[in-house]
Amino acid sequence: MLGSQKTQTNIVVLVSGGGTNLQALIDAQNRGELANGKITCVIASRPDAYALERAAKNGIPTRILNRKEYADTVTYSRAVLEALQEENADLIVYAGFMTILDEMVSRAYPYRIMNVHPALIPSFCGKGFYGLKVHEAVLQSGVKLTGATVHFANEIVDGGAIILQKAVPVENGDTPEILQKRVMEQAEWKILPEAVRLFCEGRISIRDGRAYIDLQDDAVSSERTVEP
């Protein structure tokens, strides 16, 4: 089983923008829903990220590693890796983190980096699918269901083991903005804190590159699935 054997699981959240998914994690933490997990640091790739204010309002330490101050992906990734090590990260969460890191980071933290993607992987994912672009593609395709996926991040964009998924309907008259809001409210903000909790409880295992959840006695909603 994955997870920390320590009394406290240190969670470091990486952000780039408004931090709505960070807020979902903070709210879950404040409700006591992250088991032994605690958000111990928020690292932003931009100094103007509103997520930094969300962290500050909740007494969470922050760091800024401005992507624009680094010459390339490798040097930036090295700085991020050093920061994660200094923060004694047990679990890393990409919460609207818009910078692709070198594989040195995922190799240093195998199955300890989570990302939330606003679609049902393997659909509408990979390089170029981020933010509103995902929802624009969903609407253009004509599919009737979309949703969100929490997965472990590795060197392949959106290619890591799937932990949880939740479906969300596409409705008549949807715009990318309306659909984005529905996916966040009905899926992302629910399954991201749950995936973090499951990790902190040591209830996720990896077999043949796939993530499996020990359901124990509580029921994980049938709307959420692990990778088939």
N, C-alpha and C positions, 0 to 999 in steps of 0.2 A: 504493500500500500504506500502511496505517496503521502507526503505531509511531514510536518515537523514533529519531532519527539520532545521538543522543548516545552516548557510551561507556556511560553508565548510564541506564536508564529508571527514573525515580523513581515508585514506586507508593505512593499514599496510600490507606489502607483506612478506610472509615467503618463504625462498628459501633454497636450499641445493647445487646447482651446478652452471651451466653456466649462468643461468638467461635469456634465450632467451625469455621466456614469460614475465618476468619482463621488458625486453627491449621493447617488444610490448606495454606494458602498459605505459612505459616512453615515447615512441614515440607518442602514442595517447594523452597523457597528454600534450606533447610539441606542438601538433597540436590543442590543445584546445578541444579535443573530449570527455573528461571525465566529462562534465557538471561542477558541483561544487566540483567534487572529486579532491583530491590532495594526492599523495603518500607522506606520512609524515614520514615513517620509513620503512626500510628493515631489517628484522631479519633473520640471517643465522644460520643454524644448524651446519655449518662447517666453520672454520676460513679461509680455502683455497677456498671457493666458489667464482668463478669469478663474480657472481652476485653482490658481494660487490663492486667490481671495477666499474661495470656499474652504481650502485647507486652513488658512490662517484663522478664519472665524471659528474653527473647531479645534484650534490649538495643535494642529499637526505641523511638524517641521517641514520646511520646503527647501528645495535647491533649484537653481536655474542653470541649465546647461544650454546656452543659446546656440542652436544649430548653425546660425549664420557666422559664428565666431570660429568655426572649425573648417579646415580646408577641404576635407573629404569625409566620406562615410566611415572609413577605417579609424581616423583620428577621433572622430566624434564617438564612435562606438567604444573606443578604448576609454574615453573619458566617462562614458556612461557605466561601463563595466567597473571601473575604479570606484565610482560613486556607489554602485550597488554593493560592492564588497565592503566599503567603508560603513555603509548603513546596515551591514549584517542581514541582508535580505534573505528571507526564507522563501517567499513567494513574490513574484513580480507581476503586476497587472498593467497591461496596456489599456488605458481608458481614454480613447480618442487621441492616441499618440500617433502622430502623422509622419513620423520619421522611420524609415526602414533601416534597421541596424545590421551591421556585419554579423556573420554567423558566429563570430567569436563570443558573442553574448549568449546566444541560445545554446552553444556548446558548453559554456560555463555553467548554465542553469537548465539542464535538460529536464523537461516536464515540470518546470517550476516557473514558467512564464505563461500567463493567460492573456488571451485577447478576446474581445467581443466584436463580432462582425455583424452588420445589420442585414443579413440575408441568411437563407438556409443553405449553407455550404453542402455540396460543391457547386451550387448555382450562384451566379452573380458574385464571384469572388476572384481573388488573384490581383495581379498588378493592374492598377488603374481603377479598381473598384473600391471607392471610398466615399464617405459623406453622401451628398445628394446624388452623386453619379450612380450609386447602387440603386437608389429608388427610381431614378430616371430610367435605368435599364429594365427594372422590374415592370414599370408601367408600359414601356415600349413593347415588352415581350407579350403582354396580355395574360400573364399567369394570374391565377385567382388566389394563390396563397404565397406569402412571403414570410418573413420572420427574422429571428436572430440566432446566432450560434456563438457559444463560448468554446474556445478550443485552446490547446497548448500551442504556443508559437514556436516555430523552428526556422530553419534557413529558407524554407519555401513560404512565400506570401500566402497566408490563409491555408497552409497545407498541413498543419499539425493535427494531432489527434483530437477528435471532437469530444467534448465533455457533456454539454447540454445544448438542446435546441428547443425553440418554441415557435409555433406557427402563428401567423397573424393574417387576417383576411385582407385582400385588396378590394376596395369598395368603389362603386361607381362614383365618378367625380373626383377621385383622388388626384392631388397634385403631388410632386415629389416631397414638398414640405409637409403636407398633411400626412402622407404615408410615413415619412421619417418620424414624425411625432408619435404616431400610433405604434410603430415598431419599438420606439424607445419605451413608451409607457407600458405597453402590454407584454413586451418580451425582454429587451435589454436590461431594464432596471430590475427585473425579477430574476432572470437566470444568472446574471453576473454575480450578485451577492450569494446566490445559492451555490454556484460552482466554487466560490472562494470558501464558503462554509464547509463544503464537502472535502476540499483539500485540507483545511485546517483540522478536520476530524479524522483525517487519514483514511478516507473512504473512496479514494480513486486509485485504481491500479491500472497498469499498462501491460497488455499482452499482445505480442505481435504488432506493436505500434498502434494499437487501439486502446481507447480509454474505457474502462468499465467501472461502474459505481456499485458499491456495496449498499443496497437499499436498507438493510437492517430492518427495524420495525416501523420506521416512518415512511409514509408514502410520498415518493416524488411524483408530481403530477404526470398523468399519462400524456399530457401535452408536451412533455419534455422527453427527449430521447437521447441515448448515447448512439455513437456511430454503429450502424448495422454491420 
